[in-house]
Amino acid sequence: MKLRTLTLGLLSASTLAFAAHAESITIATVNNGDMVRMQTLTDDFTAKNPDIQLQWVTLEENVLRERVTTDIATKGGQYDVMTIGTYEVPIWAKQSWLLPLDKLGDDYDVKDIIPAIAGGLSVDGKLYAAPFYGESSFVMYRKDLMEKAGLTMPDAPTWDFVKQAAEKMTDRANGVNGVCLRGKAGWGENMAFLTAMSNSFGARWFDENWKPQFDQPEWKNTLQFYVDLMKAAGPEGASSNGFNENLALFQQGKCGMWIDATVAASFVSDPKASTVADKVGYALAPDNGLGKRGNWLWAWSLAIPAGTQKADAAQKFVSWATSKAYAELVASKEGWANVPPGTRTSLYANPEYQKAAPFAKMTLDSINAADPTHPTVKPVPYVGVQFVAIPEFQGLGTTVGQLFSAALAGQSSVDDALKQAQDAATATMTEGGYIQ
């Protein structure tokens, strides 16, 4: 008995000593389903890395952005791993706020990351954040209503076809709108859609010298087409509709088409949530024959702040959470349909994933159609497809979004909205020292 007690005492002392030497890293993340699932699976990580303990700070998206931005800008050092988006990565990397991810391990296979996603998370050829999941945008449409209209949706439609189809599918007497598009103001709401759309019309936020371009005909053509289309075939009160509102309308059978995030495909095709689950088809975002489609590019990614004292342990975690092995772990526990999408080429070559996600190929094609380093028809000095990767964009994008939402609501004309957007952008860029 004494020997057993002594042995237990030695084990306890050994365990305590090991715990004292274990390195603890703090991870700031967003409270969405994929990240919550990741936390439930971290026993796999700690089993492989018993010398690393994980501390979680899980926050709502807006709060997360505020906290991690404040921490990294002030070198607060609260977090060793941060969940950030494609918008922040190039800005923060150029400020030397992020560490390059160059110790992800020999079996990580960086080249397997989808090039369009990797490009948005890299600066000067170095990866500064590893994508946890990625998305683009595409057309989701009612196959039955398209057939009733006597039309066939091409895999790669034009905006003119979308307009023609939307008008033919509109049946307001029966509550069917030909098309549902974002109208709610915000740099990540209506301006995500409209900026991506404007790329396909040949527009750009700024020219090579950072001069705002809202006074150019390409932006007039974009906004006028959008407003006219929504008046002719969109839902009532569209200026209040964002992703969630349009998702609900589509699931209720009230939209012929919806152009939005590729991650929505699993929601509109879920028979438990969607009344039209068995009637949905998918196509690439529209173009105008100018070489750019109206789709965006986004990734929620894991990055390591330059101020961390635990960079090696942090890279081990980032490598684990964004690896091919992690995808297989999720599939073994939750099924292939729940694997984080949009990051690795190998996932889309996997027959099991293709079977579980019939929209997989169109998602990959949509992601590949976006190029954050060359987002527009004409040259631009910025990176980003549906945003401009400069610090001033959050505020300016929201202001312009409010102006364009008001034009959709009929509270101002398209010309007035564009003039005010040009004035606001000019003031912002002058104050920021981009232009004189």
Residue, then its C-alpha position, 0 to 999 in steps of 0.5 A: m500500500k505504501l509502495r502504491t501511494l509512493t508511486l502515485g505520489l511520484l506520478s502526481a509530482s511528475t504530472l505537475a512538473f510536466a504541466a508546469h513546463a507545458e506551453s499555453i497558447t491563446i487562440a482568438t476565434v469567431n463563434n461560428g459552427d466550423m470554429v466551434r467544431m474545431q474546439t471539440l476536436t482539439d483532443d487530437f491536437t493535444a494528444k499529438n502535442p502534449d507539451i502545448q495547452l490551448q486557451w480559447v477566446t471565442l467571440e462574435e464576429n464584430v467583437l472579434r474584429e475589434r479585439v484582435t485589431t486593437d491588440i495587434a495594433t497596440k502590440g498587446g500580446q493577448y493572443d498567439v493565434m488570431t482568426i482574421g479575414t482576407y481583408e486584414v491579412p495583406i494590410w497587417a502583413k505589410q505593417s509587419w504585424l504578422l509572422p510569415l507561416d514558414k514552419l508548418g511542417d514537411d507534410y503540410d503541403v502548402k501547394d495544395i492550397i487553392p491558388a486564389i485563396a493563397g494569393g489573398l493571404s500572401v505578400d511578396g510570395k510569403l503566406y501570412a495566414a492559413p485558410f480555415y475555410g474559403e468562399s466565393s459567390f455564385v448564382m443559385y437558381r430555381k431549375d423549375l422556374m427557369e424551365k417554366a420561363g423557357l430558358t436554360m441557365p448556362d454554366a457561365p451566364t452573362w448579366d444580360f441573361v440574368k436580367q432576361a431570366a429574372e424578368k421572365m421568372t418574376d411572378r409577384a402575384n404568386g410572391v415570386n421575385g425573379v432575383c434576390l440581391r443584397g441591398k443592406a448597407g455595409w462594406g461586407e453587405n451590399m458593397a461586397f456584392l456591388t464591388a464584385m459586380s462592378n469588376s465585371f462591368g470594368a469598374r474599379w474603386f481607384d485608378e493606379n494613382w488612387k484617384p476615386q473612380f465613381d465618376q466614371p461610366e463603368w460605375k454608372n453602368t454597374l449601379q444603374f443596371y443593379v437598381d433597374l434590375m431590382k426594381a423590375a424583378g427584385p423583392e419589396g424592401a430590398s434595401s434592407n435585405g442582406f445575406n440572411e434575409n435573402l437566404a430566407l426568401f430563397q428557402q421559402g420559394k420567393c426567389g428565382m435566382w440569388i447571387d451570393a456566397t457559395v457557402a449558402a449552397s448547403f442551406v438552400s439544398d437542405p430539405k430540412a430548411s428549404t422548401v425548394a431543396d430539390k429544385v436548386g441549380y448552380a452557375l458561375a457569377p455573371d460577366n459582361g465579356l470583359g474577362k472578369r466575373g462578378n464573384w468575390l473571394w473570402a477566407w477565414s484564416l488563422a494567423i500569428p501576431a508578430g508579438t507572440q512569444k510562442a511562435d513555434a507552438a502557434q505554428k504547430f496549432v495553425s498547421w494542425a487546424t488547416s491541414k488535410a489531416y484535419a479535414e479527414l478528422v472532421a469527415s470521420k466524426e461529422g461526415w464529408a459534407n461538414v468539412p471546412p470548404g474552399t481551401r484545398t485542391s485535394l478536397y475537391a478531387n475527393p470522390e467522397y466529398q464530391k458525392a456529399a456536396p453536389f455544388a462542390k465543382m461550381t464552388l471551386d470554379s467560382i473561387n478559381a475565377a477570382d484573383p485578388t491580386h488582379p481583381t479588375v479589368k483595368p490596373v489598380p494599386y490595391v489587392g482585394v476582390q470585393f474590398v480594397a485592402i487599405p485601412e480606410f476601406q471599412g469606413l469608406g465602404t460603409t459610407v458608400g454602401q449607405l449611399f447605394s442602398a438609398a439609391l436602391a430604395g429610391q431615396s436618391s438618384v443613381d447619379d446623386a449617389l455616385k457623386q456623393a460616393q466620389d466626394a466621400a472617397t476623394a475626401t477620405m483618400t486626400e485625408g489619408g495622404y493617398i492623393q493631393 
